[in-house]
C-alpha cells in the first residue's frame, strides 16, 4: 500500500511536470487524429461510438446496483449477490467520489478548459490552455478532466477487485484474461475520447489518476483498516 501511494504521488508530479512544461505533448497527440477541414474522422464511426456507449452503460448499471446492494448487505449483515457490504461500499464510493464528485462536480464544472475540437488550432474558436490551468475558455462540461475515462478506469479497478475476490475459483489464464479485459476497456475509452477530439491526452491521464488515487484511499480505509488504526492512535494520544 505504501509503495502504491508513492507511485501515485510520482505519477501526479511527473504528469504535471510533463504536460505543463511540454504542452506539445497534448497538441502533438491530438494532431495525430486531426484532419484540417474534416475534424477528427479517423475513429469517429458508429461501431466505436456504440462500444463507448455500452461501456458507459455498464458503469452506470454497476454503480446503481452497488448503491442498492451496499445498504441491503449492511442491514442484513450478510452477502448480497455474493459480495459483502464493504465490497459494495468500495464500488459505490469509488464511482461517487471519483467520476461524479471530483471529476464532474469539481474539475469539469470549473476548469474552463476547451475541448480539442473547440480549440482554434483544431478548427474551433477557443484558446488552448495547459492541463491544470483554470481558465474561461469553456463554461460547462469542460475538457479537464475526462469523466468517461474516470468511469472506465473505475470499471477496470472493479474488474481487478472481482478477480482478486474469486481468484481461487479461476484458472491462471482466466485471471490474466479478465485483468487484460479491464485494462483494454479503459485504454479503448482513452483512445476514443482523445481520437475524436473530445479530450486531450492530459485530460485522460489525470482522470485515470483521480480514480486510481481514490481507489487507493478507499482501499486503505475500507479494507486495510486505516480509519480504525487512526482512531486507536488518536485515542492513545488524547
Secondary structure, 3 states (H helix, E strand, C coil): CHHHHHHHHHHHHHHHHHHHHCCHHHHHHHHHHCECCCECCCCCCHHHHHHHHHHHHHHHHHHHHHHHHHHHHHHHCCCECCECHHHHHHHHHHHHHHHHHHHHHHHHHHCCCCCHHHEHHHCCCECCCCCCCCCCCCCCCCCCCCHHHHHHHHHHHHHHHHHHHCHHHCCHHHHHHHHHHHHHHHHHHHHHHHHCCCCCHHHHHHHHHHHHHHHHHHHHHHCCCHHHHHHHHHHHHC
